[in-house]
Amino acid sequence: MAGATLYTVIVADDEDELREAVCTMIPWEELGFRLAGSAGNGLDALQLVEKYEPDLLLTDIRMPFISGIELARQVREVRPATNIAFLSGYDDFAYAQQAIQYNIISYMLKPLTIEGLGKELRAIRQKIDAQYALFRKSGPVGGEQKVRAAGVMPLVLDGYAEPEPEAQLEAYAREVGLLRDVEDRPCYTVMVSTLLSREGANRTTPSFAASIDRLAAKYLRSVSFFSGGKVVTVLLGNPSDFEEYLHILADELPQMARRALDGRCHMGISRMVRSLASLHGAYREAVEALRQGEHSGEGAQFVRDLAPAAQGGELLCQRALELLDQRYMDADLSLVSLSGMLDVSPNHLSACIKKYAGDTFINILIRRRMEAGRELVTGTELKLQEISRRCGYTDQHYFSYCFKKYCGESPNAMRRRLSAERAGEGA
């Protein structure tokens, strides 16, 4: 595909022969892809996704250590714009239904010929092309969304000298279609976005508001409008919606803008508020966050990150690493849960860790767990199952795999070697 953008792809399958055949026999560039790497299990695949940020992850749905479903969930946290294609046996379709929410672009059944896989990859290429084409589709919003956008503008932009009763504002919001009915009582967050060229010129247009609404609809209710060279978006949902999806949207929007529009997207994101009367204050917060984030590169600047940023990203990274050191034995520890403890966004925390620690969160976590594991393997007689648990692993085979990869030998082999060395010293 001369002249066309090549989409990057990671291949993950625990069947060595199949993985090798897929990697070497598929004419990747002819199909519009560039093979960035391959992995034999979900852990290695996740690390490759963090490293290369691929457009496509082609993975078996059942793999050792991290299943395809769990891999899809974790990929969404670190690279939400990555599309995922599953390879699976006939009896796994119901299992795959769990992952519909994780950007699953294709579901392929084994056995699959190289020719059949190539045909499916062509179809996937067309689907990804269509995603980006839809995102950059020109033309402002119309119909009911246009009415909602016009109706929400005064709620956001106008500061009232005398606050109006919330009931009156809710009645107005129902009239313009922002709220569905009298039982609809969501929380709100305001996001202000700009699209810049590579040279820094403002390329934000009314059509960018439509692009944002189309993307946001995957995660949250939204209404966007263009004002003063910026797109203002009101996001609606309950607190758990914002906790789960807001950072994903904030990650995916710059990725989509970069790929589809060849531009840099900057966003300022307010705190969550619980009333329509608070929307104007939230808007002012978002504008200030956007202003402060303009010199820190593309991406989102959350208001809640401004105070930690003022204290210094290096200090935030230090606090994060201290918490990781205290909680690495928690099997549920993740970038999202750690950011919650620090009251910052996962996006901001991830960027700080990469900048000041020089590595990704998951690599640092694995390294800390392996250091603890080596101390327990060499300094105690605990069983591997207990050592695994103390290091944050629920599967001792998963722990053993990571241990061998990190230390160069399995836990049992290390114990046997050290035992033999001690016996030799005592002879």
C-alpha positions in Angstrom: 0.0 0.0 0.0 2.4 2.6 -1.3 1.8 6.1 0.3 -0.7 4.8 2.8 -0.3 5.0 6.5 0.9 1.7 8.0 -0.9 0.7 11.1 1.3 -0.9 13.8 0.3 -4.3 15.1 1.3 -6.6 18.0 0.7 -10.3 17.7 0.1 -12.4 20.9 -0.4 -16.1 21.0 1.0 -18.8 23.2 1.2 -21.4 20.4 4.8 -20.8 19.2 4.4 -22.3 15.7 1.2 -20.4 15.0 2.6 -17.1 16.3 5.7 -17.6 14.2 3.7 -18.4 11.1 1.5 -15.4 11.5 4.5 -13.1 12.0 6.5 -14.4 9.1 4.0 -15.5 6.5 1.5 -12.5 6.5 2.5 -9.8 4.0 2.0 -7.1 6.6 2.9 -4.0 4.6 0.9 -5.2 1.6 -2.1 -5.3 3.9 -1.4 -1.9 5.4 0.3 -2.9 8.6 3.7 -2.9 10.2 4.5 -5.6 12.7 5.9 -4.0 15.8 6.4 -7.1 18.0 5.1 -10.4 19.2 4.5 -12.1 22.5 3.8 -15.6 23.8 1.6 -14.5 26.8 -0.5 -11.7 28.0 2.1 -10.1 30.3 4.6 -9.7 27.5 1.9 -8.4 25.2 0.8 -5.8 27.7 4.4 -4.5 28.0 4.7 -4.3 24.2 1.5 -2.3 24.0 2.8 0.1 26.6 6.1 0.4 24.7 4.8 0.7 21.1 1.2 2.0 21.5 0.0 -0.1 18.5 -3.1 0.5 16.4 -4.0 -3.2 16.5 -3.4 -6.0 19.0 -4.0 -9.4 17.4 -4.3 -11.9 20.3 -5.5 -15.3 21.3 -8.4 -15.1 23.6 -7.1 -17.7 26.0 -3.4 -17.4 27.0 -1.3 -18.2 30.1 -1.1 -15.7 33.0 -3.3 -12.9 31.5 -6.3 -14.0 29.5 -7.2 -12.2 26.3 -10.2 -10.7 28.1 -8.0 -9.4 31.0 -5.4 -8.2 28.5 -8.1 -6.2 26.7 -9.2 -4.6 29.9 -5.7 -3.6 30.9 -4.8 -2.4 27.3 -7.8 0.0 27.6 -6.2 1.6 30.6 -2.8 2.2 28.9 -3.7 2.6 25.3 -7.5 3.1 24.8 -7.2 3.8 21.0 -5.7 0.3 20.3 -8.1 -1.9 18.5 -8.2 -5.6 19.5 -8.8 -8.6 17.3 -9.4 -12.0 19.0 -8.3 -15.4 17.7 -10.3 -18.1 19.3 -11.6 -21.6 19.4 -15.3 -22.3 18.5 -16.4 -22.6 22.1 -15.2 -19.2 23.3 -17.8 -16.9 21.7 -19.8 -16.5 24.9 -16.5 -15.8 26.7 -15.7 -13.1 24.2 -19.0 -11.3 24.8 -17.5 -10.1 28.0 -15.0 -8.0 26.1 -17.3 -6.1 23.7 -16.6 -2.9 25.6 -12.9 -3.1 25.0 -12.5 -2.0 21.4 -12.9 -5.4 19.9 -12.8 -4.9 16.1 -12.8 -8.5 15.0 -13.4 -12.1 16.3 -11.8 -14.8 14.3 -12.2 -18.6 14.8 -9.4 -21.1 14.7 -8.3 -22.9 12.7 -7.6 -20.1 10.3 -5.5 -20.2 7.1 -2.9 -17.6 6.4 -5.1 -16.6 3.4 -8.1 -16.3 5.6 -6.3 -14.2 8.2 -5.0 -12.0 5.4 -8.5 -11.4 4.2 -9.7 -10.6 7.7 -6.8 -8.2 8.2 -7.8 -6.3 5.0 -11.3 -5.9 6.5 -9.8 -4.7 9.8 -7.7 -2.2 7.9 -10.9 -0.9 6.3 -12.6 -0.6 9.7 -9.7 1.3 11.2 -9.7 3.6 8.2 -13.4 4.2 8.7 -12.9 5.0 12.4 -10.4 7.7 11.6 -12.5 9.0 8.6 -15.5 9.3 10.9 -13.5 11.2 13.5 -12.2 13.7 10.9 -15.6 13.9 9.2 -16.3 17.6 8.4 -19.4 19.5 9.2 -21.0 20.7 12.4 -23.5 18.7 14.5 -27.1 18.8 13.5 -30.6 17.8 14.7 -31.2 17.2 18.4 -27.5 17.5 19.3 -27.4 21.0 17.7 -30.4 22.0 19.8 -28.8 20.6 23.0 -25.5 22.4 22.2 -27.3 25.7 21.7 -29.2 25.2 24.9 -26.3 24.3 27.1 -24.1 27.3 26.0 -25.7 29.8 28.4 -25.5 27.3 31.3 -21.8 27.0 30.8 -20.6 30.4 29.5 -22.8 32.8 31.5 -22.0 33.7 35.1 -25.2 34.8 36.9 -25.1 37.7 39.3 -27.9 36.0 41.3 -27.8 32.2 41.2 -31.0 30.7 39.7 -32.8 27.9 41.6 -31.5 24.5 40.6 -35.1 23.3 39.9 -35.5 26.1 37.4 -32.2 25.3 35.7 -33.2 21.6 35.6 -36.5 22.5 33.9 -34.6 24.5 31.3 -32.1 21.6 30.8 -35.0 19.2 30.1 -36.5 21.7 27.6 -33.3 21.8 25.6 -32.8 18.0 25.9 -29.8 18.0 28.1 -31.7 16.1 30.8 -34.0 13.3 29.9 -36.7 13.6 32.6 -37.3 14.7 36.2 -35.5 11.5 37.5 -32.3 12.3 35.5 -29.8 13.7 38.0 -26.3 13.2 36.7 -23.0 14.7 37.7 -21.1 16.9 35.3 -17.6 17.6 34.1 -16.6 20.3 31.7 -13.8 19.7 29.2 -12.3 22.5 27.0 -10.3 21.4 24.0 -8.1 22.9 21.3 -6.6 21.3 18.1 -3.2 22.6 17.1 -1.1 22.0 14.0 2.4 20.6 14.4 3.6 24.2 14.2 1.3 25.3 17.0 -1.4 27.1 15.0 -4.9 26.8 16.3 -6.9 24.5 14.0 -10.0 24.2 16.2 -13.2 24.4 14.2 -16.9 23.7 14.9 -16.5 20.3 13.2 -14.0 19.3 15.9 -16.9 19.5 18.4 -18.8 16.9 16.4 -15.7 14.7 16.4 -15.4 14.9 20.1 -19.1 14.1 20.7 -18.8 11.0 18.4 -15.8 9.8 20.4 -17.2 10.7 23.8 -20.4 8.8 23.1 -18.5 5.5 23.5 -18.1 6.3 27.2 -20.3 9.2 28.5 -23.2 11.4 27.6 -21.9 14.6 26.1 -22.8 17.9 24.5 -20.1 19.9 22.7 -20.1 23.4 21.1 -17.5 25.7 19.5 -16.8 29.0 21.3 -13.8 31.4 21.0 -11.5 29.1 19.2 -12.1 26.2 21.6 -14.5 23.3 21.9 -16.4 23.2 25.2 -17.8 19.8 26.2 -20.2 19.0 29.0 -19.9 15.4 30.1 -22.7 13.8 32.0 -22.7 10.6 34.1 -22.6 9.2 37.6 -19.4 9.2 39.8 -18.5 5.6 38.8 -18.8 6.5 35.1 -16.4 9.3 35.5 -14.0 7.2 37.5 -14.0 4.5 34.9 -14.2 6.3 31.6 -13.0 9.9 31.9 -9.3 9.1 31.9 -9.8 6.7 29.0 -11.5 9.5 26.9 -8.7 11.9 27.9 -6.2 9.4 26.6 -8.0 8.4 23.4 -8.9 11.9 22.1 -5.2 13.1 21.6 -4.4 9.7 20.0 -7.2 10.0 17.6 -6.5 13.7 16.8 -2.8 12.8 16.1 -3.6 9.9 13.8 -6.8 11.2 12.1 -6.2 14.9 12.0 -2.4 15.1 12.1 -2.8 17.6 15.0 -2.1 18.0 18.7 -5.0 18.0 21.0 -4.9 19.9 24.3 -7.6 19.6 26.9 -8.4 21.2 30.3 -10.8 19.1 32.4 -12.7 20.4 35.5 -13.6 18.6 38.7 -16.9 16.7 38.8 -19.8 18.9 39.9 -23.3 17.9 41.0 -25.4 20.8 39.9 -26.2 22.8 36.8 -25.5 26.0 38.7 -21.9 24.9 39.1 -21.3 24.4 35.3 -19.9 27.9 34.8 -17.4 27.5 37.7 -16.4 24.1 36.2 -16.0 25.8 32.8 -13.6 28.4 34.3 -11.7 25.6 36.0 -11.3 23.8 32.7 -10.1 26.9 30.9 -7.5 27.6 33.5 -6.4 23.9 33.3 -6.1 24.2 29.6 -4.0 27.4 29.9 -1.7 25.8 32.4 -1.3 22.7 30.3 -0.5 24.4 27.0 3.2 24.3 27.6 3.4 20.7 28.8 2.8 18.9 25.5 -0.4 17.4 24.0 -3.0 15.7 26.1 -5.2 16.4 29.1 -4.7 18.7 32.1 -7.0 17.8 34.9 -7.8 20.5 37.5 -7.2 18.0 40.2 -3.6 17.6 38.9 -2.8 21.3 39.2 -2.0 21.3 42.9 0.3 18.2 42.7 1.9 19.8 39.5 2.6 23.0 41.5 4.4 20.9 44.0 6.4 19.3 41.2 6.0 16.2 39.1 9.2 14.8 40.6 7.7 14.9 44.1 4.5 13.2 42.8 6.5 10.5 41.2 8.4 10.0 44.4 5.1 9.7 46.4 3.8 7.2 43.8 6.9 5.0 44.0 6.7 5.1 47.8 3.1 3.9 47.7 4.0 1.2 45.1 6.8 0.1 47.5 4.3 -0.2 50.3 1.5 -1.9 48.3 3.2 -4.0 45.6 1.9 -7.2 47.3 -1.7 -6.1 46.5 -2.7 -8.2 43.4 -5.2 -5.5 42.5 -2.7 -2.6 42.4 -2.9 -0.8 39.1 -2.1 2.6 37.6 -5.8 3.6 38.1 -6.0 2.5 41.8 -2.6 4.2 42.5 -3.8 7.5 40.9 -6.9 7.3 43.1 -4.8 7.2 46.2 -2.9 10.3 45.1 -6.0 12.1 43.9 -4.6 12.7 40.4 -5.6 11.4 37.0 -4.0 8.2 35.7 -2.9 10.1 32.6 -0.9 12.6 34.7 0.5 10.0 37.0 1.7 7.8 34.1 3.4 10.8 32.4 5.1 11.8 35.6 6.4 8.2 36.3 7.7 7.9 32.7 9.4 11.3 32.9 11.0 11.1 36.3 11.5 7.4 36.8 12.4 6.6 33.2 10.1 3.6 32.9 6.5 2.6 32.7 4.4 1.9 35.8 3.9 -1.8 35.0 7.7 -2.4 34.5 8.5 -0.7 37.8 5.8 -2.7 39.6 7.1 -6.0 38.1 10.7 -5.1 39.0 9.7 -4.4 42.7 7.7 -7.6 42.9 10.6 -9.6 41.5 13.1 -8.0 44.0 10.8 -9.0 46.8 10.4 -12.4 45.3 14.1 -13.0 45.1 14.6 -12.0 48.8 11.9 -14.5 49.8 13.2 -17.3 47.5 16.7 -17.0 48.8 16.1 -16.0 52.4 13.2 -18.2 53.4 11.8 -21.7 53.1 8.3 -20.5 52.2 6.4 -22.4 49.5 6.2 -20.8 46.1 2.4 -20.4 46.5 2.9 -18.2 49.6 5.8 -16.3 48.0 3.7 -15.6 45.0 0.9 -14.3 47.2 3.2 -12.0 49.1 4.5 -10.6 45.9 1.1 -9.7 44.5 0.4 -12.8 42.3 -2.6 -15.0 42.6 -1.1 -17.6 40.1 2.3 -19.1 41.2 3.0 -20.2 37.6 2.6 -16.5 36.5 5.0 -15.5 39.3 7.5 -18.2 38.3 7.4 -17.0 34.7 8.1 -13.4 35.7 10.8 -14.5 38.1 12.7 -16.5 35.5 12.4 -13.7 33.0 13.7 -11.1 35.5 16.3 -13.2 37.4 17.4 -15.6 34.6 16.4 -18.8 36.4 13.3 -20.2 38.0 12.7 -19.9 41.8 13.3 -23.7 42.3 16.4 -23.6 40.1 17.8 -20.6 42.2 17.1 -22.5 45.4 18.8 -25.6 44.1 21.8 -23.6 42.9 22.2 -21.8 46.2 21.8 -25.0 48.2 24.5 -26.7 46.2 26.8 -23.7 46.6 26.3 -23.7 50.4 26.9 -27.4 50.5 30.2 -26.9 48.5 31.3 -24.2 50.9 30.7 -26.4 53.9 32.6 -29.4 52.4 
